[in-house]
Amino acid sequence: MKRALALALVALLGLAHAPHAAAGSHAPLYPAELTALLPRWIDEAEALVAPGAQERPWWPEAERFLTMAKDASSGGRLRVAMFHLETFTELTLTGQLMDDANASRTSDAERKAYIQQRVGAMRHDSEEDWARFRATLHGYDAQLRSLQTIEKALYAADIAATGRLLVDTYDGYAQEFPRQAGVPKGYVMGLVRAAHTSGLNVGWAQDMLAESVKQEGLPPRVLEEPWANITSAAVQVPEGDVPSYMRPLADLADEARANNETLLSIVLSLAEQRAARAYEMHSIFGDAESRAKNVVADSAAGMNRKLRNTSVETPRGNGLTGIFTGDAIDRARYTNELHEQGKADLGIIIIAWSALEHATYVHATLASASPVVPPEPTTQTPGPALAALLAVLALAALTTRRPR
């Protein structure tokens, strides 16, 4: 009941603001200071390439993703560029690890041990990067009061937390890897993703956070009472049992709440709702698939209905940058590109769709603490005080009982 109330309140808030611009609007999706980081990240990724790697059989595939990352960077598509850079680094490190293992070790057992030693060091570095990021973010909990700085800090934290959750897949790969015949590339790449890509995301998040806080002090500033209510609600431990699919995320969230990490707790509370929404949609479409329905086409149609009613101009009407919305639009457009190529499956589409829903949750939450009211509200728009109350109630409902 509380969850239904929360979703209804969020939906009401979404309708309460400025009219939606067309989903195909050419407005930049991201703040310029964050897309400006992409060339440096590309340079850092290229620096991972060992001499002679361009002559190896795996290089053309890796190079293809590097080229796509550069194209996305040129187009200001932050999320898509990050996708491609992740894949480029995974392919490059996997290829180089396997080349090194084959050149320096004589048996499969020795090669596996060598690879696990190398990825184990990567994992250690990623864990240290996450600890540093958390400490840095926690230090800003009581300091940040500029609305857009908070928004961008939350975005950085969401990127970092998503990366951190990749580490939880490491043990499964590490346990199964020695039992496999030969040295399977898929397992090596899985280990690299869990050990290195996790830290890659945290590093990017650290860069975003550093750029974002440079603008602290600029208006608009959050309204203190609504913001205090949001942070207070986020650190409350939700009631109810934790569904198995939610366990890694819930453990991370509960740890942040116990340590009173307010910014991280807000991000993880909202991430729990994103995960719950994705699980709910997957269950619905998975059932339809069992009845021979065309779930890929149907889910893509549902995602695009949401996309057509999503615009960065909506959160910007409340003084936000709209970065979560821009990210979700970017992801959905990319998913459509994959769908047109016949490469999008149900899981990919649901992730993109749930990101669009998540952007609505984030907007409703931050709009409640914004002093900025859209200049041309739709009819029957609640006043700013009522809008603030609705969003605070929404977040409180979302965090007082765990999603099922």
N, C-alpha and C positions, 0 to 999 in steps of 0.2 A: 504493500500500500504506500509506504513511504517513497519507494523508488518510483512508483507510478506518479505520485504527486510531484516528485522532483522533475521528472521528464516533462510533465505537463507545465510546470512553472517555467522550465527552461524554454519550452516551445513558445509559451506566452511571451516571454521576454524577447525571444527572437523576432516575433511578429510586432513587438512594440516599437521597434526602432525604425530607422530610415528605410525607404523602399529599396528593394534589391536592384542592383545594377545587373546587366546581363552577365551571365557566367563567362562569356567570351570576351569580356572587357580587357583592354590592353593595359590597364593600370599595372604598375610594377607590383609583384606579389610579395616582395620582401624589402626590408629596410636596406638602403644602399650600403651602409657600413658593414652589413653581414655578407652580402653578395661580393663585396670587395675582398673578402677573405679567400674566395675560391682560387684565384691564381696562385696564391701562396700554398694552399693545400695541394694543388696539382703539382707544383714544384717539389713539395715534400714527398708526394707519392712517386714521382719520377726518380727521386734520389734513392729510392729503395732498389732500383734496377741495378743488378750487378753487371760488370763488364762481360760482354759476350752473350748476355741474355737474349738480345735481339736475334741471335742465330738459332735459338732453341725452338723445338716444334711447338711448344705451348705459347710462344710469344705472339703470333698473329691474333689469337683470341684475346689475350690480355690487351694488346695494342688497340683493338677495336673498342674496348670499354674505355680506354684512356681517351681516344678520339671523341667518343660520345660524351665523356665528362667535360672535355674542353668545349664542345658544342653547347652543352647545357649551361656551362659557365658563361659563355658569350651571350646566351639568351637570358641570363639572370635567373635561371631555374635552379635554385639552391638545393632543393630536395632531390631532384633528378641527378644533378651533378654529384651529390653525395652517394646516391645509389651506385652510380657508375664507378666512382672512385673506390668505393668499398670492394666492388667486384674486381676491379683492376688490381688492387693490392692483394686480394685473396689469391687471384690467379698467379700473380707474380711471385708472391712469397711461397705459395705451394709448389710452383714449378722449380724455383731455386732451391727450396728445401729438398725436394726429391732428387734434383740434380746433384746437390752436395752429398746427400746420403748415398746415392749410387756410386759417386766417384771416390768416396772415402771409406766405404764399408763393403764387406764382401758377402754378408748373409742378410736375409730379410729381417731376422731378429735384431741384428746390429743396426740395420737401417732404421727400424722402428724405434729402437732405443734412442738413437741419435735424434730422430725427428721429435720424439716426446721430450727430450732434454731441451731442445731449442724452443718448442712451443711452450714448455713449462716456464722458461725464462720470460717469454712474451706475456704469459698470463700474470706472472708476478709483477711485471711492469704495469700492466693494465689495472691490476688491483691497487697499486700505489697511486696511479693517476686518478682513480675513482676516489680514493681517500682524500687526496689533495683537493679535488674538485668539491667534494662535500664540505670540507673545512672552509674553503673559500666562499662557497655559496652561503653556508651557515653564518659566516661573518657579516654577510650583507642583510640578514634577516631583519635586523632592527634599524638598518641604515637607509634602505631604498624606499623612497616615497614618490618618485616620479613615476607616473602611471606607465609610460612606455618603457622605462627602464625595467620596471617590475615585469612587464609583459615579456620582454626579450630575455630577461633572466630566467623566467619560467620556461620559455622555449628552449634555452640552452640546457636547463635541468632536465627537460623531457628527453632531449637528444642523449644526454649523458646517462640517464636512468635506463633508456632503451638499450644503450650499449652495454651497460652493466649487466642487464639481464641475459645477454648472450653468454656471459661467463658460466651461467648455470647449465649450459649445454655441454660444457667442457668434460665433466666427469664421465658422462655417458660415452662420448667418443673415446676418451682415454681408456676406459675399461674394455671397450669392444675392439679397439684398434689392434692389440697384440693377438687377438684370436682370429683375425682375418687372414685369408690366404694372400700371400704376396704383400705388396705395399699399396693398397688401393688409394687412388687419388682422391676419391670422394671423402674418405675418412681424414686424410691429411688436410684437405680444404676445410672440413668441419672443425678440426682442431685449430686451424689458423683463424677461422672466423670467430670461434669462441675466445681464443687467446689474444689475438691481435686486433680484429675489427672492433671488439668491445672497447679497447683502449683508444683506437682511432676515433671513435665517436666521442669518447670522453675528452680527448684532446681538442677536437673541433668545438665541443661545448665550452671548454675553458677559454678558447679564443673568442667565441661569441660573447661569453660573459665579460671578458676583459674589455671588449669593444663597447658593450652595452652600458657598463657602469660609467663610462666616460661622459655620458649624457645625464647622469644623475643630477638633479637640481633643476632641470628644465621643466616647465609646465607641460601638461597639467599634473597636479599632485593628487594623490589618492585622497578620498574623503576618509578621515581617520576612523570614525566609528564603524562604517561598513567594513573597512579593511580589517579592523580589529576583530569583528565578528567572523570574517572569512578565515583569518588565521587561527582563531580559536576553534572553529568548527573543524578545520583540517587536521588539527593535532589530536582530536578525540578518536579513541580507538573504536571502530565500528562494532556493533553488536552482531551476533550470529556466527555461524560456522564459515570457514573459508572453503570455497569449492576447490577441488584439486587443480583445476586449470589455472586458478588464480594464486596458488600458493607462493611461487617465487616473488611475484609482484607484491602480494600482501605482506610477506616477510620483510621485504625492503621497506614498505610503507610503515609497518609497525615499528621498525627500528628507527626510522626518521621521526615518527611521532614520539617515541620514548625519549629521544634526544632533543625534542622541541625544535626540530629543524622545520621552520614554518614554510619557507618557500618550497623546499623539497616535498613536504607533506601535502601542500596544495597540488603540486604536480602529480604526485602518486595517487592522491584521492581521485583526481580527474582521470588518471590513467586506468584506475580500477574500473571506472565507468566505461571507458573506451573498450577495455577487454571484455567486460560483461556484455556490452552491446554487440561486439564481434562474435562472441560465443552464442548469443541469442540468435543472431542472423544465420550463423553457420548451422545451428540446430534446425532452424526453419527450412533453409534451403537444402540441407543434408537430407531431411525427411522427404522433401520434394524430389530430390535426386533418386531416392529409393523407389519412387513411383514413376520413374522414367521421364521426369520433367526436364526441360532444357534450363538447368539452373544457372549456367554461365550467362546465357542471354537474358534471363529474367533478372538475375542479380545486377547485371550491367545496366539494365533499364532502370532498376531502382536506384542505383548509385547516381545515374545521370539525372534522374528527377531531382535528387537532392543537390547535385552539382548546379543545375540550372537555377536553383533558388539560393545559391551561395555566392556572395561577392565580398571582396575585401573592403568595399565601401561601407558595408554595414558596421563592422567594428570601428572603422575609421570615423564613423559618425559619432562615436562615443570617445573620441580622442585617442584611440589605440592605433598601433601600426597595422594591426590585422595579420600579424605574422603566422599565427596558428591557422587562420583561414587561408592565407596564401599558400602555406605548406600543403594543406588538404586539397586545395584546387590543383596545385602542381602535381600532387600524387595522383589525383583522379584523372587528370588529363593524360598523364603518362600511362595509367592503367588503360585508358581508352586506346592509346596508341598500341599497346600490347594486344588489346582485344581485337583491334583491326588486323593485326598480324597473326591472329590465332594463337597467341602465346599467353593469354590471361586465363588463369583457372579460377575456380570459386574462391579459394583462399586469398588470392591477390586482390580480387574485386572487393571482398568483404573488408579487408584491411583498409582499402581506400575509402570505402563507404563509411566505415566506423570512424575514420579520421575526419570526415566531413561532419559527422555527428559530434565528435569530440571538440571540433572548433566552435561549434555552437555552445557547448558547455563552458568552454573557456571564455568566450565572449560574454555570456550571461554573468559569469562570476566576476570578471573584471569590470564590466559595465556598471555593476552595482556599486563599485567604489569610485566611479568616475564622476567628476563634476560637470562633464561635458554632455550636453543633451543634443541629439541630432537637430539640425536647423529646420528640417522639414519632416516632422514625424507624421506617421500615418494616422488615420482617424482612430479614435478610441485608444490613444496612447496613454498609459498611466503616467502620472507625474514622476519626477526623479526620485522622490522619497519612496513611492510605492514600488517603482522599478527596483530600487536598491533592496527593499525588503523582500521582494519576490526572489531575487537572485541569492540573497543570503539564506532564505528558507530552502531554496533549491540545493545549495551546497550543503547545508546542514542535513537535509534529508538524505543526500547522497553519501554522507559520511557517518551517519548514525546507525546504518545497517548495511552489512556487506551485500553486494550484488550476488544473486544466486545463478 
